[in-house]
Amino acid sequence: MTMGVSVADSTSPSGSAPRPLPQPYSTELSEALEHRGRDTPAHERIYSYLFEYRNAPPTDAQIADYFYADTGQRPTQLDRRRREVGEVFQIEQVRTGREVAYRLVGWRAVQLARGAGISQRDRFVVLQAGRCAKCGRTVADDGVKLVVDHVIPQAWGGTDSLDNYQALCQECNAGKKDFYGSFDEYADQIREAVNYDEPHRRIAMLLKATEGEWIPSDLIGAVASAKQFQEDWQKRMRELRELGLQFEMRKKRLPSGRVTTEWKLARWKDLPNEPLAPLIRRLEREKKLAK
């Protein structure tokens, strides 16, 4: 059944008609999901439920109940599959008290590239280390099962390239997805930050996009290295202070016992419309001469 809705099917440029959303279980939907390699019955079922209840956005628990009523089984990896539908369609988080619901808004304003998926060769290369990149547990000593994870999620502009893969144990992978899921409302801004050419600007725009939120070091480092590997991305952050940006840092102990650091933007200043690295070097020289 399809409920009557008044919510617009998609965002669109001013003065143009919105692009209608595909009908549930339609050929158009199948082709749209297939573009990202997400054309499975589970993905179509999630989309179709979100489509029907655009005026009353459901929680994950309600989506799971719908799965059970429809198939007699509880869905596996529901949060991941919902996020993957969000690679094609814009899904907004709606907070009501302690619960989070999900509203299907329309097509993504910028469609992601076709998803090629990980090759068997790349999977072997990533997993052969036998160690989780987060907690350090190993297959041999701890009996963990490793999976291939995108360092920068594809929905945030991450690519299907070897340098954007890492091996995570299933526990760390689930924890990362839950944590990163809390930033899904900033997905478009994070993807924009990832696409800047300069590492300084990528870092600055990531923190601006999530202003007021604590951002884990591994996410900042991944975005900083999105186009060129940045071994010392913390130095890039220190250099941004020359342009008037200020940050706060705190240490956090993870359930695994590992201590990590998180950062948030304390003060923003618009960035000059010129290459930042030469500008920062010049400001540093001027400061030294002034002393």
ZADO-1210 file (C-alpha; in nm, 4 decimals, padded with zeros to 6 digits):
<atoms>
<atom x="00.0000" y="00.0000" z="00.0000" code="MET" pos="1"/>
<atom x="00.1195" y="00.3513" z="-00.0746" code="THR" pos="2"/>
<atom x="00.0101" y="00.6324" z="00.1492" code="MET" pos="3"/>
<atom x="-00.0808" y="00.9729" z="00.0083" code="GLY" pos="4"/>
<atom x="00.1967" y="01.2215" z="00.0865" code="VAL" pos="5"/>
<atom x="00.2516" y="01.5929" z="00.0765" code="SER" pos="6"/>
<atom x="00.6301" y="01.5824" z="00.1216" code="VAL" pos="7"/>
<atom x="00.8175" y="01.6867" z="-00.1944" code="ALA" pos="8"/>
<atom x="00.9765" y="01.3953" z="-00.3763" code="ASP" pos="9"/>
<atom x="01.3134" y="01.5643" z="-00.4120" code="SER" pos="10"/>
<atom x="01.5026" y="01.8851" z="-00.3887" code="THR" pos="11"/>
<atom x="01.5597" y="02.0667" z="-00.7145" code="SER" pos="12"/>
<atom x="01.7039" y="02.3892" z="-00.8521" code="PRO" pos="13"/>
<atom x="01.4829" y="02.6922" z="-00.8059" code="SER" pos="14"/>
<atom x="01.2181" y="02.7148" z="-01.0730" code="GLY" pos="15"/>
<atom x="01.2435" y="02.3535" z="-01.1892" code="SER" pos="16"/>
<atom x="01.0151" y="02.0635" z="-01.1082" code="ALA" pos="17"/>
<atom x="01.1470" y="01.8062" z="-00.8583" code="PRO" pos="18"/>
<atom x="01.2517" y="01.4702" z="-00.9935" code="ARG" pos="19"/>
<atom x="00.9878" y="01.2198" z="-00.8823" code="PRO" pos="20"/>
<atom x="01.1039" y="00.9386" z="-00.6621" code="LEU" pos="21"/>
<atom x="01.0809" y="00.5851" z="-00.8045" code="PRO" pos="22"/>
<atom x="00.7799" y="00.3789" z="-00.7089" code="GLN" pos="23"/>
<atom x="00.8531" y="00.0884" z="-00.4727" code="PRO" pos="24"/>
<atom x="00.9809" y="-00.2285" z="-00.6456" code="TYR" pos="25"/>
<atom x="00.9873" y="-00.0515" z="-00.9816" code="SER" pos="26"/>
<atom x="01.2397" y="-00.0960" z="-01.2613" code="THR" pos="27"/>
<atom x="01.3553" y="00.2627" z="-01.2047" code="GLU" pos="28"/>
<atom x="01.4293" y="00.1874" z="-00.8399" code="LEU" pos="29"/>
<atom x="01.6150" y="-00.1310" z="-00.9287" code="SER" pos="30"/>
<atom x="01.8305" y="00.0520" z="-01.1827" code="GLU" pos="31"/>
<atom x="01.9043" y="00.3375" z="-00.9400" code="ALA" pos="32"/>
<atom x="02.0193" y="00.1000" z="-00.6664" code="LEU" pos="33"/>
<atom x="02.2114" y="-00.1168" z="-00.9139" code="GLU" pos="34"/>
<atom x="02.4201" y="00.1899" z="-01.0072" code="HIS" pos="35"/>
<atom x="02.5772" y="00.1691" z="-00.6615" code="ARG" pos="36"/>
<atom x="02.5716" y="-00.2107" z="-00.6460" code="GLY" pos="37"/>
<atom x="02.2852" y="-00.2035" z="-00.3929" code="ARG" pos="38"/>
<atom x="02.0088" y="-00.3779" z="-00.5865" code="ASP" pos="39"/>
<atom x="01.9071" y="-00.6460" z="-00.3370" code="THR" pos="40"/>
<atom x="01.5627" y="-00.7342" z="-00.1978" code="PRO" pos="41"/>
<atom x="01.6659" y="-00.5944" z="00.1424" code="ALA" pos="42"/>
<atom x="01.7648" y="-00.2554" z="-00.0028" code="HIS" pos="43"/>
<atom x="01.4447" y="-00.2356" z="-00.2071" code="GLU" pos="44"/>
<atom x="01.2363" y="-00.3285" z="00.0969" code="ARG" pos="45"/>
<atom x="01.3976" y="-00.0536" z="00.3101" code="ILE" pos="46"/>
<atom x="01.3431" y="00.2046" z="00.0366" code="TYR" pos="47"/>
<atom x="00.9838" y="00.1001" z="-00.0147" code="SER" pos="48"/>
<atom x="00.8995" y="00.1281" z="00.3558" code="TYR" pos="49"/>
<atom x="01.0633" y="00.4712" z="00.3773" code="LEU" pos="50"/>
<atom x="00.8728" y="00.5741" z="00.0646" code="PHE" pos="51"/>
<atom x="00.5381" y="00.4708" z="00.2107" code="GLU" pos="52"/>
<atom x="00.5956" y="00.6472" z="00.5414" code="TYR" pos="53"/>
<atom x="00.7471" y="00.9760" z="00.4296" code="ARG" pos="54"/>
<atom x="00.4882" y="01.1647" z="00.6366" code="ASN" pos="55"/>
<atom x="00.5563" y="00.9514" z="00.9455" code="ALA" pos="56"/>
<atom x="00.9293" y="00.8703" z="00.9322" code="PRO" pos="57"/>
<atom x="01.0035" y="00.5292" z="01.0878" code="PRO" pos="58"/>
<atom x="01.2776" y="00.4284" z="01.3293" code="THR" pos="59"/>
<atom x="01.5069" y="00.1339" z="01.2654" code="ASP" pos="60"/>
<atom x="01.2964" y="-00.0695" z="01.5084" code="ALA" pos="61"/>
<atom x="00.9865" y="-00.0020" z="01.2999" code="GLN" pos="62"/>
<atom x="01.1708" y="-00.0917" z="00.9807" code="ILE" pos="63"/>
<atom x="01.2839" y="-00.4169" z="01.1434" code="ALA" pos="64"/>
<atom x="00.9252" y="-00.4939" z="01.2475" code="ASP" pos="65"/>
<atom x="00.8146" y="-00.4329" z="00.8883" code="TYR" pos="66"/>
<atom x="01.0789" y="-00.6788" z="00.7652" code="PHE" pos="67"/>
<atom x="00.9593" y="-00.9406" z="01.0119" code="TYR" pos="68"/>
<atom x="00.5927" y="-00.8960" z="00.9196" code="ALA" pos="69"/>
<atom x="00.6790" y="-00.9180" z="00.5502" code="ASP" pos="70"/>
<atom x="00.9356" y="-01.1994" z="00.5518" code="THR" pos="71"/>
<atom x="00.9163" y="-01.3704" z="00.8916" code="GLY" pos="72"/>
<atom x="01.2826" y="-01.2819" z="00.9540" code="GLN" pos="73"/>
<atom x="01.4667" y="-00.9976" z="01.1249" code="ARG" pos="74"/>
<atom x="01.6946" y="-00.8006" z="00.8910" code="PRO" pos="75"/>
<atom x="02.0715" y="-00.8300" z="00.9305" code="THR" pos="76"/>
<atom x="02.2948" y="-00.5214" z="00.9185" code="GLN" pos="77"/>
<atom x="01.9916" y="-00.2939" z="00.8902" code="LEU" pos="78"/>
<atom x="02.1839" y="00.0257" z="00.9679" code="ASP" pos="79"/>
<atom x="02.4414" y="-00.0489" z="00.6969" code="ARG" pos="80"/>
<atom x="02.1792" y="-00.1291" z="00.4362" code="ARG" pos="81"/>
<atom x="01.9842" y="00.1886" z="00.5197" code="ARG" pos="82"/>
<atom x="02.3041" y="00.3904" z="00.4824" code="ARG" pos="83"/>
<atom x="02.3649" y="00.2246" z="00.1455" code="GLU" pos="84"/>
<atom x="02.0176" y="00.3246" z="00.0241" code="VAL" pos="85"/>
<atom x="02.1267" y="00.6720" z="00.1335" code="GLY" pos="86"/>
<atom x="02.4072" y="00.6591" z="-00.1232" code="GLU" pos="87"/>
<atom x="02.1375" y="00.7039" z="-00.3889" code="VAL" pos="88"/>
<atom x="01.8565" y="00.8863" z="-00.2087" code="PHE" pos="89"/>
<atom x="01.8630" y="01.1658" z="00.0478" code="GLN" pos="90"/>
<atom x="01.7552" y="01.0342" z="00.3879" code="ILE" pos="91"/>
<atom x="01.7308" y="01.2794" z="00.6761" code="GLU" pos="92"/>
<atom x="01.7555" y="01.1963" z="01.0445" code="GLN" pos="93"/>
<atom x="01.4568" y="01.3125" z="01.2504" code="VAL" pos="94"/>
<atom x="01.5203" y="01.3200" z="01.6248" code="ARG" pos="95"/>
<atom x="01.2230" y="01.2732" z="01.8561" code="THR" pos="96"/>
<atom x="01.3411" y="01.2537" z="02.2140" code="GLY" pos="97"/>
<atom x="01.5885" y="00.9674" z="02.2384" code="ARG" pos="98"/>
<atom x="01.4746" y="00.8012" z="01.9167" code="GLU" pos="99"/>
<atom x="01.5994" y="00.8679" z="01.5669" code="VAL" pos="100"/>
<atom x="01.3653" y="00.8289" z="01.2701" code="ALA" pos="101"/>
<atom x="01.4538" y="00.8421" z="00.9015" code="TYR" pos="102"/>
<atom x="01.2721" y="01.0503" z="00.6401" code="ARG" pos="103"/>
<atom x="01.3118" y="00.9818" z="00.2680" code="LEU" pos="104"/>
<atom x="01.3450" y="01.3295" z="00.1152" code="VAL" pos="105"/>
<atom x="01.4366" y="01.2756" z="-00.2488" code="GLY" pos="106"/>
<atom x="01.7194" y="01.1937" z="-00.4848" code="TRP" pos="107"/>
<atom x="02.0681" y="01.2918" z="-00.3785" code="ARG" pos="108"/>
<atom x="02.1543" y="01.6302" z="-00.5241" code="ALA" pos="109"/>
<atom x="02.4860" y="01.4864" z="-00.6477" code="VAL" pos="110"/>
<atom x="02.4810" y="01.1248" z="-00.7563" code="GLN" pos="111"/>
<atom x="02.7793" y="00.9144" z="-00.6546" code="LEU" pos="112"/>
<atom x="02.9888" y="00.7334" z="-00.9105" code="ALA" pos="113"/>
<atom x="02.9033" y="00.3781" z="-01.0063" code="ARG" pos="114"/>
<atom x="03.0060" y="00.1399" z="-00.7302" code="GLY" pos="115"/>
<atom x="03.2562" y="-00.1120" z="-00.8573" code="ALA" pos="116"/>
<atom x="03.2832" y="-00.3054" z="-00.5326" code="GLY" pos="117"/>
<atom x="03.6008" y="-00.4557" z="-00.3913" code="ILE" pos="118"/>
<atom x="03.7903" y="-00.7001" z="-00.6092" code="SER" pos="119"/>
<atom x="03.9054" y="-01.0367" z="-00.4794" code="GLN" pos="120"/>
<atom x="04.2680" y="-00.9219" z="-00.5208" code="ARG" pos="121"/>
<atom x="04.2145" y="-00.6078" z="-00.3100" code="ASP" pos="122"/>
<atom x="04.0243" y="-00.8063" z="-00.0486" code="ARG" pos="123"/>
<atom x="04.3205" y="-01.0428" z="-00.0160" code="PHE" pos="124"/>
<atom x="04.5688" y="-00.7538" z="00.0099" code="VAL" pos="125"/>
<atom x="04.3666" y="-00.5761" z="00.2803" code="VAL" pos="126"/>
<atom x="04.2975" y="-00.8833" z="00.4926" code="LEU" pos="127"/>
<atom x="04.6354" y="-01.0546" z="00.4687" code="GLN" pos="128"/>
<atom x="04.7760" y="-00.8479" z="00.7599" code="ALA" pos="129"/>
<atom x="04.5425" y="-01.0478" z="00.9849" code="GLY" pos="130"/>
<atom x="04.5065" y="-00.7629" z="01.2342" code="ARG" pos="131"/>
<atom x="04.2233" y="-00.5155" z="01.3076" code="CYS" pos="132"/>
<atom x="04.3342" y="-00.1612" z="01.2230" code="ALA" pos="133"/>
<atom x="04.1471" y="-00.0245" z="01.5273" code="LYS" pos="134"/>
<atom x="04.1805" y="-00.2582" z="01.8251" code="CYS" pos="135"/>
<atom x="04.4859" y="-00.4507" z="01.7050" code="GLY" pos="136"/>
<atom x="04.3369" y="-00.7947" z="01.7723" code="ARG" pos="137"/>
<atom x="04.4441" y="-01.0666" z="01.5325" code="THR" pos="138"/>
<atom x="04.2858" y="-01.3627" z="01.3640" code="VAL" pos="139"/>
<atom x="04.5602" y="-01.5946" z="01.4865" code="ALA" pos="140"/>
<atom x="04.5754" y="-01.4883" z="01.8538" code="ASP" pos="141"/>
<atom x="04.2248" y="-01.3620" z="01.9259" code="ASP" pos="142"/>
<atom x="04.0090" y="-01.5502" z="01.6780" code="GLY" pos="143"/>
<atom x="03.8460" y="-01.2348" z="01.5409" code="VAL" pos="144"/>
<atom x="03.6879" y="-01.2281" z="01.1973" code="LYS" pos="145"/>
<atom x="03.8063" y="-00.9420" z="00.9794" code="LEU" pos="146"/>
<atom x="03.6053" y="-00.7517" z="00.7205" code="VAL" pos="147"/>
<atom x="03.7055" y="-00.4931" z="00.4605" code="VAL" pos="148"/>
<atom x="03.5954" y="-00.1440" z="00.5608" code="ASP" pos="149"/>
<atom x="03.5921" y="00.1851" z="00.3691" code="HIS" pos="150"/>
<atom x="03.8024" y="00.4340" z="00.5695" code="VAL" pos="151"/>
<atom x="03.5889" y="00.7172" z="00.4314" code="ILE" pos="152"/>
<atom x="03.2361" y="00.5834" z="00.3759" code="PRO" pos="153"/>
<atom x="03.1263" y="00.5809" z="00.0146" code="GLN" pos="154"/>
<atom x="02.8252" y="00.7966" z="00.1005" code="ALA" pos="155"/>
<atom x="03.0731" y="01.0620" z="00.2153" code="TRP" pos="156"/>
<atom x="03.2772" y="01.0534" z="-00.1035" code="GLY" pos="157"/>
<atom x="03.5013" y="00.7574" z="-00.0232" code="GLY" pos="158"/>
<atom x="03.6242" y="00.5606" z="-00.3220" code="THR" pos="159"/>
<atom x="03.6556" y="00.1923" z="-00.4105" code="ASP" pos="160"/>
<atom x="04.0339" y="00.2218" z="-00.4105" code="SER" pos="161"/>
<atom x="04.2926" y="00.0233" z="-00.2171" code="LEU" pos="162"/>
<atom x="04.4073" y="00.3230" z="-00.0119" code="ASP" pos="163"/>
<atom x="04.0499" y="00.3723" z="00.1149" code="ASN" pos="164"/>
<atom x="04.0239" y="00.0163" z="00.2509" code="TYR" pos="165"/>
<atom x="04.1216" y="-00.1143" z="00.5931" code="GLN" pos="166"/>
<atom x="04.0765" y="-00.4387" z="00.7820" code="ALA" pos="167"/>
<atom x="03.8483" y="-00.4210" z="01.0857" code="LEU" pos="168"/>
<atom x="03.7198" y="-00.6893" z="01.3161" code="CYS" pos="169"/>
<atom x="03.3423" y="-00.7262" z="01.3101" code="GLN" pos="170"/>
<atom x="03.3051" y="-00.5602" z="01.6516" code="GLU" pos="171"/>
<atom x="03.5070" y="-00.2513" z="01.5570" code="CYS" pos="172"/>
<atom x="03.3352" y="-00.2341" z="01.2196" code="ASN" pos="173"/>
<atom x="02.9909" y="-00.2320" z="01.3836" code="ALA" pos="174"/>
<atom x="03.1035" y="00.0294" z="01.6349" code="GLY" pos="175"/>
<atom x="03.2447" y="00.2507" z="01.3630" code="LYS" pos="176"/>
<atom x="02.9246" y="00.2319" z="01.1589" code="LYS" pos="177"/>
<atom x="02.7149" y="00.3247" z="01.4624" code="ASP" pos="178"/>
<atom x="02.9427" y="00.6165" z="01.5477" code="PHE" pos="179"/>
<atom x="02.9817" y="00.7444" z="01.1925" code="TYR" pos="180"/>
<atom x="02.6065" y="00.7076" z="01.1486" code="GLY" pos="181"/>
<atom x="02.5630" y="00.9915" z="01.3988" code="SER" pos="182"/>
<atom x="02.7247" y="01.2203" z="01.1382" code="PHE" pos="183"/>
<atom x="02.5008" y="01.1165" z="00.8487" code="ASP" pos="184"/>
<atom x="02.3139" y="01.4471" z="00.8672" code="GLU" pos="185"/>
<atom x="02.6404" y="01.6132" z="00.7580" code="TYR" pos="186"/>
<atom x="02.7038" y="01.3700" z="00.4715" code="ALA" pos="187"/>
<atom x="02.6770" y="01.6259" z="00.1920" code="ASP" pos="188"/>
<atom x="02.9080" y="01.8731" z="00.3690" code="GLN" pos="189"/>
<atom x="03.1615" y="01.6009" z="00.4514" code="ILE" pos="190"/>
<atom x="03.1609" y="01.4842" z="00.0895" code="ARG" pos="191"/>
<atom x="03.2235" y="01.8458" z="-00.0184" code="GLU" pos="192"/>
<atom x="03.5152" y="01.8690" z="00.2273" code="ALA" pos="193"/>
<atom x="03.6654" y="01.5446" z="00.0922" code="VAL" pos="194"/>
<atom x="03.6664" y="01.6856" z="-00.2622" code="ASN" pos="195"/>
<atom x="03.8851" y="01.9923" z="-00.1904" code="TYR" pos="196"/>
<atom x="04.2345" y="01.9691" z="-00.3379" code="ASP" pos="197"/>
<atom x="04.4261" y="02.1092" z="-00.0390" code="GLU" pos="198"/>
<atom x="04.4647" y="01.9089" z="00.2847" code="PRO" pos="199"/>
<atom x="04.4385" y="02.2250" z="00.4973" code="HIS" pos="200"/>
<atom x="04.1062" y="02.3107" z="00.3369" code="ARG" pos="201"/>
<atom x="03.9775" y="01.9512" z="00.3640" code="ARG" pos="202"/>
<atom x="04.0448" y="01.9506" z="00.7383" code="ILE" pos="203"/>
<atom x="03.9005" y="02.2965" z="00.7942" code="ALA" pos="204"/>
<atom x="03.5824" y="02.2304" z="00.5981" code="MET" pos="205"/>
<atom x="03.5259" y="01.8953" z="00.7712" code="LEU" pos="206"/>
<atom x="03.5395" y="02.0616" z="01.1128" code="LEU" pos="207"/>
<atom x="03.3227" y="02.3494" z="00.9945" code="LYS" pos="208"/>
<atom x="03.0632" y="02.1049" z="00.8573" code="ALA" pos="209"/>
<atom x="03.0390" y="01.9354" z="01.1968" code="THR" pos="210"/>
<atom x="03.0891" y="02.2494" z="01.4058" code="GLU" pos="211"/>
<atom x="03.0296" y="02.1791" z="01.7741" code="GLY" pos="212"/>
<atom x="03.0677" y="01.8005" z="01.7345" code="GLU" pos="213"/>
<atom x="03.3684" y="01.6018" z="01.8543" code="TRP" pos="214"/>
<atom x="03.5388" y="01.4373" z="01.5540" code="ILE" pos="215"/>
<atom x="03.7648" y="01.1300" z="01.5976" code="PRO" pos="216"/>
<atom x="04.1256" y="01.1640" z="01.4871" code="SER" pos="217"/>
<atom x="04.1002" y="00.8757" z="01.2416" code="ASP" pos="218"/>
<atom x="03.8209" y="01.0499" z="01.0496" code="LEU" pos="219"/>
<atom x="04.0158" y="01.3776" z="01.0343" code="ILE" pos="220"/>
<atom x="04.3258" y="01.1920" z="00.9207" code="GLY" pos="221"/>
<atom x="04.1305" y="01.0026" z="00.6546" code="ALA" pos="222"/>
<atom x="03.9748" y="01.3197" z="00.5138" code="VAL" pos="223"/>
<atom x="04.3113" y="01.4983" z="00.5272" code="ALA" pos="224"/>
<atom x="04.4626" y="01.2137" z="00.3212" code="SER" pos="225"/>
<atom x="04.1712" y="01.1816" z="00.0783" code="ALA" pos="226"/>
<atom x="04.3777" y="01.2997" z="-00.2198" code="LYS" pos="227"/>
<atom x="04.7347" y="01.2959" z="-00.0914" code="GLN" pos="228"/>
<atom x="04.8547" y="01.0934" z="00.2080" code="PHE" pos="229"/>
<atom x="04.9239" y="01.3225" z="00.5043" code="GLN" pos="230"/>
<atom x="05.1597" y="01.1536" z="00.7476" code="GLU" pos="231"/>
<atom x="05.1454" y="01.4519" z="00.9838" code="ASP" pos="232"/>
<atom x="04.7940" y="01.5871" z="00.9431" code="TRP" pos="233"/>
<atom x="04.8133" y="01.7232" z="01.2994" code="GLN" pos="234"/>
<atom x="05.0728" y="01.9686" z="01.1709" code="LYS" pos="235"/>
<atom x="04.8244" y="02.0854" z="00.9077" code="ARG" pos="236"/>
<atom x="04.5789" y="02.1575" z="01.1924" code="MET" pos="237"/>
<atom x="04.8403" y="02.3562" z="01.3830" code="ARG" pos="238"/>
<atom x="04.9129" y="02.5533" z="01.0688" code="GLU" pos="239"/>
<atom x="04.5436" y="02.6391" z="01.0296" code="LEU" pos="240"/>
<atom x="04.5742" y="02.8383" z="01.3531" code="ARG" pos="241"/>
<atom x="04.7802" y="03.0886" z="01.1524" code="GLU" pos="242"/>
<atom x="04.4587" y="03.1663" z="00.9632" code="LEU" pos="243"/>
<atom x="04.2591" y="03.2292" z="01.2808" code="GLY" pos="244"/>
<atom x="04.0948" y="02.8903" z="01.3295" code="LEU" pos="245"/>
<atom x="04.0897" y="02.7462" z="01.6803" code="GLN" pos="246"/>
<atom x="04.0316" y="02.3867" z="01.7904" code="PHE" pos="247"/>
<atom x="03.9714" y="02.1932" z="02.1103" code="GLU" pos="248"/>
<atom x="04.1112" y="01.8446" z="02.1737" code="MET" pos="249"/>
<atom x="04.0227" y="01.5725" z="02.4217" code="ARG" pos="250"/>
<atom x="04.1326" y="01.2150" z="02.4848" code="LYS" pos="251"/>
<atom x="03.8785" y="00.9346" z="02.4970" code="LYS" pos="252"/>
<atom x="03.9171" y="00.5753" z="02.6116" code="ARG" pos="253"/>
<atom x="03.7411" y="00.3243" z="02.3871" code="LEU" pos="254"/>
<atom x="03.5726" y="00.0053" z="02.5187" code="PRO" pos="255"/>
<atom x="03.8732" y="-00.1876" z="02.3853" code="SER" pos="256"/>
<atom x="04.0979" y="00.0112" z="02.6236" code="GLY" pos="257"/>
<atom x="04.2612" y="00.2027" z="02.3390" code="ARG" pos="258"/>
<atom x="04.2927" y="00.5773" z="02.3972" code="VAL" pos="259"/>
<atom x="04.2079" y="00.8000" z="02.1034" code="THR" pos="260"/>
<atom x="04.1807" y="01.1748" z="02.0529" code="THR" pos="261"/>
<atom x="03.8886" y="01.3810" z="01.9299" code="GLU" pos="262"/>
<atom x="03.8776" y="01.7374" z="01.7993" code="TRP" pos="263"/>
<atom x="03.6138" y="02.0022" z="01.7484" code="LYS" pos="264"/>
<atom x="03.6081" y="02.3505" z="01.6022" code="LEU" pos="265"/>
<atom x="03.6180" y="02.6239" z="01.8681" code="ALA" pos="266"/>
<atom x="03.6370" y="02.9271" z="01.6398" code="ARG" pos="267"/>
<atom x="03.5840" y="02.9606" z="01.2676" code="TRP" pos="268"/>
<atom x="03.7222" y="03.2218" z="01.0308" code="LYS" pos="269"/>
<atom x="03.6468" y="03.2214" z="00.6601" code="ASP" pos="270"/>
<atom x="03.9376" y="03.0896" z="00.4567" code="LEU" pos="271"/>
<atom x="04.1080" y="03.3093" z="00.1958" code="PRO" pos="272"/>
<atom x="04.0325" y="03.2297" z="-00.1660" code="ASN" pos="273"/>
<atom x="04.3935" y="03.1441" z="-00.2496" code="GLU" pos="274"/>
<atom x="04.6273" y="02.8466" z="-00.2004" code="PRO" pos="275"/>
<atom x="04.6579" y="02.8013" z="00.1743" code="LEU" pos="276"/>
<atom x="04.9998" y="02.6357" z="00.2136" code="ALA" pos="277"/>
<atom x="05.2011" y="02.9259" z="00.0575" code="PRO" pos="278"/>
<atom x="04.9922" y="03.1751" z="00.2550" code="LEU" pos="279"/>
<atom x="05.0613" y="02.9939" z="00.5832" code="ILE" pos="280"/>
<atom x="05.4363" y="02.9804" z="00.5085" code="ARG" pos="281"/>
<atom x="05.4370" y="03.3536" z="00.4429" code="ARG" pos="282"/>
<atom x="05.2514" y="03.4295" z="00.7658" code="LEU" pos="283"/>
<atom x="05.4938" y="03.2111" z="00.9609" code="GLU" pos="284"/>
<atom x="05.7928" y="03.3947" z="00.8116" code="ARG" pos="285"/>
<atom x="05.6391" y="03.7322" z="00.8912" code="GLU" pos="286"/>
<atom x="05.5774" y="03.6263" z="01.2505" code="LYS" pos="287"/>
<atom x="05.9405" y="03.5188" z="01.2914" code="LYS" pos="288"/>
<atom x="06.0677" y="03.8462" z="01.1445" code="LEU" pos="289"/>
<atom x="05.8414" y="04.0439" z="01.3779" code="ALA" pos="290"/>
<atom x="06.0072" y="03.8743" z="01.6770" code="LYS" pos="291"/>
</atoms>
